[in-house]
Amino acid sequence: MADNNQKRPHTTVVLAMSADGKIADIKRSPARFASSVDQAHLEKQLATVDAVLFGAGTLRTYGTTMSISHPQLLQQRLAQNLPPQPLQIVASLSADIDPRIRFFRQQVSRWLLTTTPGARHWHEGVEFERILVCEAPAANGIDWVNALQLLAELGISRLAVIGGGELIASLIADDLIDEFWLTICPLILGGVDAPTPVEGAGFPSEQLAPRLELLSAEVIEQEVFLHYRRQRVED
């Protein structure tokens, strides 16, 4: 577990899922089942952060990232001396991403968080303004504790995570998530191979499962908007 006394961004997961807990279908198609209300909710949450973090799998599925477009939210960011769009951070071990996707033509700042082999695919300052290498010692992975500390040192104090399940599982395993905004949508996707909000190896017992505190629950038309915070021992 991470030492939460160490400086890192306040980190919030924002996701929509089906009533049976799936974030996509068995084909891992782009999830288009959330309503316009949820899309507005997502934009509102992203407008409050310095940066948005997501895995390369999520990027490959959608090909783009969500931009802030609502005039009031843009004005809000301007009043807070923030750029119009939050920084977009792609996390990937291999960094095997098609440079032709529309993401690289969007008017956003882009960073890459990867490993040494992944960094070899890209030239800093071209597609990605900054390439951060944070490798886990003696493992083929990203050292998330050091990665988030580095993001804090680079001026990121509020971070949103929008997928996918493997990335979120890694952050939860290191106790690096502070809040969850989960939208429950009125459909059943099913499928043992359909992705869920938290993938990975899972937690082997109820005693080790991370606990959450419900902060709010709101029903809007057919969707339920849940807001949790991570409950820790010191709480």
N, C-alpha and C positions, 0 to 999 in steps of 0.2 A: 504494500500500500504506500501511496505517496505521503510525504510529510506535508500536511496542509498549512503549516506555518511558513513554508517556503513560498516565495512570491511566484505567482502564476496568474493567468487570466481567470476571471470569473466565467465559468463555462456552462452553457445551457444547450441541451439537446432540444431541437424542434422538429417534430415528425407528425405525419398523419398516417393512420393505419386502419385496416379493416376491423370489423367487430370481432374477428377471430385472431387479431394480432399480427396481420401480415402487412408489409410495406410495399409489396409488389406481388404479381401473380407467379405461377410456376415457371413462366418463360422469362421472368425478371424484366418484363416490359416496363416502360415508363408509367408510373402511377398517376393516372388522371382522374381518380375517383373522388378526390376531395372537391368540395364546393367552392364557389367564388368567395364565400365567407371565410373559409379556411385559407384560401390564397391571400386574402386581405390580412388575416391574422398572421400568416407567415411573414408577409412583407413588413407588418408592424413590428414583429420581433426582430427581424434582421436589421431594421432601421435603428435599433438601439445599440448595436454592437460595433466594435472596431473592425472585426474580421469574421469571416465565415469559413469553417473548415469542413471538408468533405473528401471522401475517398475517390480514387480514380475510377472505381467501378460505378459509382453514382454519376460521375462525369461522363463516362462512356455511354451510360444508359440514356441520359438526357441530352448530352451534347452542348448544354448551355448552363448558366447559373441564373438565379433570379436577381433581377435588378430592381432597385427602389425607383418607383415611378410616380407614386402619389404625391401631389404637390405639397400637402401638409407635412408629410414625412420628410421630403427633401428640405423643406424650410426648417423643420425641427433639427435636422443634421447640420444645416448651415448655422443655426443659432448656437449649436454646441461646438462650433469650429471643427466639424468633422467633414471629410470629403463627401460628395454626393453619394458615392457607393462604398460600402464596406470592402475592405481588402478580401480577396478570394484566395484561400490557401488549399491547394490540392495535396493530399497525402497519398503516397504510393511507394511501395518498395521498389518496383521495377521502373516506374515512371514511363511505362509503355503506353503513351497517349497519342492519338492521331492529331498532328498539328493542324489538320484541315478542318476540324470541327469548329462550329460557330463560336464556341467559348473564347477562342483566341482572337475573334474579331469584336467581341463585346467591349464596351468602354468601361472596363474595370481594371484595377490593379491586381496582378496575379503573382503569387508566390508558389514555390514547390517545396514540399517537405518530403525528403526521400533518403535513400542510402547512397553510398559511394557509387555502386554500379548504376543506380537509377540516375544519378546526377550526370553521368557520361552521355545521356541521351540529349541533353539540352545545353544551351549556352546562356548563361546568366545575362539578363538585360535585353534579351530578344523576346521570346515568348513569355518567359517568366522574369519579372523584375529582380527577383531574389531567389536563390536556390539554397535551402537549408539542409544540411546533412546532419542527422541526429541518429546514429546507429546504436542499437542496444549491444552492449558488450557480449561477445561470445554467442551471438544469436543473429539470425537473419531477420532483423526487424528494426523498428523505430523505437528509440528510447523516449517514451512519451513524457516522462517526468522532466527530463532535460529539455525536450522539445518545447513544452509549455513554459518552462522557466525562460528559455531563449525568447519565445514570443513576448513574454512580459518585458524582458530587457529591451526589446525592439519597439516598445511602446503600445503593445496590445493589452488592454485591461479587461475588455469584455469580448468573449468569443462565443459564437453560435456554431453548433455542430448539426449538420442536416443529413448525415448518412455516410456510409451505409452501416449495416449491422456489425461487421467485423471491426470497423474503426471504433464504433461506440463501445463494443465489448472490450477492446483494448484500453480505452480510457476509463471505463468503469472498473476494470481489474486493477488499475493503478490509482483508483479513488480520485479521479480528476474531473468528475462531473458534479456540478453544484445544483442544477435545476433541470427539470424536464417539462416541456410543453408537449402534450400528446393529444392529438385530435382523433376521436373514435368515429369512423365513418360507417354509414349503414349498409354494409354489404359483407358477404362472406366470400373469401378467396380460396381458402383451403389449400391443401397440398403440402406434403411433408417437406418438399424442397423449396417451397416459396419462402423468401427471406422475411425475417422478423426484425424488430428494432434492435435486438441484441443477439448477435450470433456467437461465434467462438466456442470455447469448451464448456461454458456455463459454470455455475457454482455448485459444488458437490453436495452441499447440505443446506438446510434451512438456516442453520446458524451462521453460515458464511455468506448468505445472500444479502446484498446491500439493501438497506431499508430506506423507505421514502416517507415523507410527511406530505399529506395532501394540503395544498394551500388554497385551491379553489376548484370548483367544478361548475361549468355553465353549459346549459343546453341551448343551442341555437338551431331552430328548425329540426333537422334530423341528425345533427352531429353533437358530440359531447366534447367539450374542451377542458382538459385536465391539466392542472398546474401542480407539480410536485417539487419539493426540494429534497436533496440528499440528507438523510438523517445520520449523523455521526455520533460517536461515543460521547464526545464533549457536549453534545446537545442534551 
